[in-house]
Amino acid sequence: MKRFLVFTILFLFSFQSCVVFQATKVPSNNLQKTLSGDTNKSPKIVFLGDSITHGRVSYDYVESIRNHPKFQNALVVNEGINSRLTVQILEQLDSVIRFQPDYIFILIGTNDLKATLSKEEYDRYASLWKLKDPVTEDSFIQNLSLILERIQKSTKAKIIVSSPPILGEDPNSIPYLRSKRFAELTKVVATKQKVNYLPLHETLSYELSLHSDLPKKAYVQNTWSMYWTILKYYSTTDSWNDLGTSNGYYFLTDGIHLNERSGQILEKMILETL
């Protein structure tokens, strides 16, 4: 019994360590590394966001764009950080401004809206980021507005803001409705600040409505399920689509992150904008 307990503890420790390593591996083209190298290439394109942009636990649309034949001479920067909220982007804009990009794509809001779902969700972010203030619709609007205002004031970049994607795939569930609400708020802020807007949430919602045969699975907070999905991606030949299907999703991998189907929809929207 004691030996089994030791084995279990070691397995769980190894499992978590492997997942954390794969999930948090810093992109080779993040902003810090890019600023320390040759920044004379053009155009300079920054993708600013959370884990969906980071691309380690989600389809890596930034890397796909970086490898596109049309952007071989461009400087494509992946400044996505896992679990990031708008407040973390607001606090770390100095490097973005120093870089003086030509384009800035912002995809943020999933973690803000998740933090409004329950005390358990909020507490996880509060512990991770040492948050002192509650996360609300008002704080999201204020932070996103300040992000856009500061970028507009300090750079000449063309700014493109995307609505956060769907959260879960049950249109009647609270998480999905919250993601819809934050997409609406994102559009309001983008319109007010006169920046370009990509309707990712709206597009995925529409595409989802065309598939009446899908299970329409709701998002439920489950960290271990997310970890297991990540581990399977990096230890098997399964694609994000395969893993999403096995978890009961069509566009998502684990109820949160994008698989190839949804990621390539976003990628196409970005390429059309560029």
C-alpha positions in Angstrom: 0.0 0.0 0.0 2.8 2.4 0.9 4.7 1.5 -2.2 1.6 2.1 -4.3 1.1 5.5 -2.7 4.7 6.5 -3.4 4.3 5.4 -7.0 1.0 7.4 -7.4 2.6 10.5 -6.0 5.6 10.2 -8.3 3.3 9.6 -11.3 1.2 12.6 -10.5 4.2 14.8 -10.0 5.8 13.6 -13.3 2.5 14.0 -15.1 2.0 17.6 -13.9 5.6 18.5 -14.6 5.4 17.3 -18.2 2.2 19.1 -18.8 3.4 22.4 -17.3 6.6 22.2 -19.3 4.8 21.7 -22.6 2.1 24.2 -21.8 4.4 27.0 -20.7 7.3 26.7 -23.2 8.0 30.2 -24.3 7.7 30.9 -28.0 11.1 31.5 -29.7 9.6 34.6 -31.3 8.2 36.2 -28.2 8.6 40.0 -27.7 11.5 39.9 -25.3 13.6 37.6 -27.6 12.6 39.5 -30.7 13.7 42.9 -29.2 17.1 41.4 -28.4 17.7 40.5 -32.1 17.4 42.2 -35.5 14.2 44.2 -35.6 14.7 45.7 -39.1 12.4 43.3 -40.9 9.1 44.6 -42.2 6.2 44.5 -41.6 6.4 44.0 -37.8 3.3 42.1 -36.6 2.5 41.4 -32.9 0.0 38.9 -31.7 -1.0 39.9 -28.1 -3.1 37.6 -25.9 -3.4 34.6 -23.7 -2.9 30.8 -24.1 -5.0 30.8 -27.3 -2.4 33.0 -28.8 0.5 31.3 -27.1 -0.4 28.2 -29.1 1.0 25.5 -26.8 -2.3 24.2 -25.5 -4.3 25.3 -28.6 -3.8 25.4 -32.4 -0.8 27.6 -33.0 -2.3 30.0 -35.6 0.5 32.5 -35.0 3.2 30.0 -36.0 1.2 29.1 -39.1 1.0 32.7 -40.1 4.7 33.1 -39.4 5.4 30.3 -41.8 3.1 31.6 -44.6 5.0 32.3 -47.8 3.8 35.9 -47.9 5.4 36.7 -44.5 8.8 35.1 -44.9 10.4 38.6 -44.6 8.0 39.8 -41.9 8.8 40.0 -38.2 6.0 38.0 -36.5 5.9 38.1 -32.7 4.0 35.8 -30.5 3.3 37.6 -27.2 0.7 35.2 -25.8 0.9 34.2 -22.2 -1.2 31.4 -20.6 -3.9 32.5 -18.2 -3.4 36.2 -18.9 -6.2 38.7 -18.3 -6.5 42.2 -19.7 -4.9 43.7 -16.6 -1.6 41.7 -17.3 -1.5 43.1 -20.8 -2.1 46.6 -19.6 0.8 46.3 -17.1 3.2 45.0 -19.8 2.7 47.3 -22.7 6.1 49.0 -22.5 7.8 46.3 -24.6 5.1 46.5 -27.2 5.5 50.2 -27.5 9.3 49.9 -27.6 8.9 47.5 -30.5 6.8 49.9 -32.6 4.9 47.3 -34.6 3.1 47.9 -37.9 0.2 45.6 -36.8 -1.1 44.5 -33.4 -3.6 41.7 -33.2 -5.3 41.5 -29.8 -7.2 38.4 -28.7 -8.0 38.6 -25.0 -11.0 38.2 -22.7 -11.4 34.4 -22.2 -9.8 34.5 -18.8 -11.5 37.7 -17.8 -14.9 36.1 -18.5 -13.9 32.8 -16.8 -13.0 34.8 -13.7 -16.6 36.1 -13.5 -18.1 32.6 -13.6 -17.6 31.5 -10.0 -15.5 32.2 -6.9 -13.5 29.1 -7.6 -12.5 30.4 -11.1 -11.7 33.8 -9.7 -9.6 32.5 -6.9 -7.4 30.6 -9.3 -6.6 33.8 -11.2 -6.3 35.8 -7.9 -3.7 33.3 -6.6 -1.8 33.1 -9.9 -1.6 36.9 -10.5 -2.0 38.2 -7.0 -5.2 40.0 -8.0 -6.5 42.5 -5.5 -9.6 43.7 -7.3 -12.6 41.7 -8.6 -12.9 40.9 -12.3 -16.1 42.3 -13.8 -17.5 43.5 -17.1 -16.6 47.0 -16.1 -13.0 46.1 -15.3 -12.7 44.3 -18.7 -14.1 47.4 -20.6 -11.9 49.7 -18.7 -8.7 47.6 -19.2 -9.3 46.9 -22.9 -10.1 50.6 -23.5 -6.9 51.7 -21.8 -4.8 49.1 -23.7 -6.1 50.5 -27.0 -5.8 54.1 -26.0 -2.1 53.6 -24.9 -1.2 51.7 -28.1 -2.9 54.4 -30.2 -1.1 57.2 -28.4 2.4 55.7 -28.4 2.5 53.8 -31.8 1.4 54.1 -35.4 0.3 50.5 -35.4 -2.9 49.3 -37.1 -4.8 47.6 -34.3 -7.1 44.6 -34.8 -9.2 43.3 -31.9 -10.8 39.9 -32.0 -13.8 38.9 -29.9 -12.9 36.0 -27.5 -14.1 32.6 -28.8 -17.0 30.6 -27.5 -16.6 28.9 -24.1 -18.0 25.5 -24.4 -20.4 24.6 -27.2 -23.8 24.6 -25.5 -25.4 28.0 -26.6 -27.8 27.9 -23.6 -25.1 27.3 -21.0 -24.0 30.1 -18.7 -20.3 30.0 -19.7 -21.3 30.2 -23.4 -23.6 33.1 -22.7 -20.9 34.9 -20.7 -18.5 34.5 -23.6 -21.2 35.9 -25.9 -21.6 38.9 -23.6 -17.8 39.6 -23.5 -17.7 39.3 -27.3 -20.4 42.0 -27.4 -18.4 44.2 -24.9 -15.3 43.7 -27.0 -17.1 44.9 -30.1 -18.4 48.0 -28.3 -14.9 49.0 -27.1 -13.4 48.4 -30.5 -16.1 50.4 -32.2 -15.7 53.3 -29.7 -11.9 53.3 -30.1 -12.2 53.0 -33.9 -10.1 50.0 -34.3 -10.6 47.0 -36.6 -12.7 44.1 -35.2 -12.7 40.4 -36.0 -15.9 38.6 -35.1 -14.4 35.3 -34.0 -17.1 34.5 -31.4 -19.9 35.4 -33.8 -18.4 33.3 -36.6 -17.9 30.2 -34.5 -21.4 30.6 -33.1 -22.9 30.7 -36.6 -20.8 27.8 -37.8 -21.8 25.8 -34.7 -25.5 26.5 -35.5 -25.1 24.8 -38.9 -24.3 21.5 -37.2 -27.5 20.4 -35.4 -26.1 16.9 -35.0 -23.3 18.0 -32.6 -23.5 17.1 -28.9 -23.4 20.9 -27.8 -21.3 20.1 -24.8 -21.1 22.8 -22.1 -17.9 24.1 -20.5 -17.2 22.8 -17.0 -14.1 23.7 -15.1 -11.8 20.7 -15.0 -8.1 21.3 -14.7 -7.1 17.6 -14.9 -9.1 17.1 -18.1 -7.3 20.0 -19.6 -3.9 18.6 -18.4 -4.7 15.2 -19.8 -5.6 16.7 -23.2 -2.3 18.6 -23.3 -0.4 15.5 -22.4 -2.1 13.4 -25.0 -1.3 16.0 -27.7 2.4 15.9 -26.9 2.7 12.2 -26.3 0.6 10.8 -29.2 -0.1 11.5 -32.9 -3.6 12.9 -32.1 -4.4 16.3 -33.6 -6.2 19.0 -31.6 -9.3 18.1 -33.7 -9.0 14.4 -32.6 -8.7 15.4 -29.0 -11.6 17.8 -29.2 -13.7 15.1 -30.7 -12.8 12.7 -28.0 -13.7 15.3 -25.4 -17.1 15.9 -27.0 -16.3 19.2 -28.8 -16.2 20.3 -32.5 -14.4 23.6 -32.4 -12.6 23.4 -29.0 -10.2 21.0 -27.5 -11.2 21.1 -23.8 -14.1 23.6 -23.7 -11.7 26.6 -23.8 -8.9 26.3 -26.4 -9.1 26.2 -30.2 -8.5 23.1 -32.3 -7.5 23.2 -36.0 -11.1 23.8 -37.2 -11.6 27.0 -35.2 -8.0 28.1 -35.2 -7.9 28.0 -39.0 -11.1 30.1 -39.2 -9.3 32.8 -37.1 -6.2 32.4 -39.1 -8.1 33.0 -42.4 -9.7 36.2 -40.9 -6.3 37.5 -39.9 -4.7 36.7 -43.3 -7.6 38.5 -45.0 -7.0 41.6 -42.7 -3.3 41.6 -43.5 
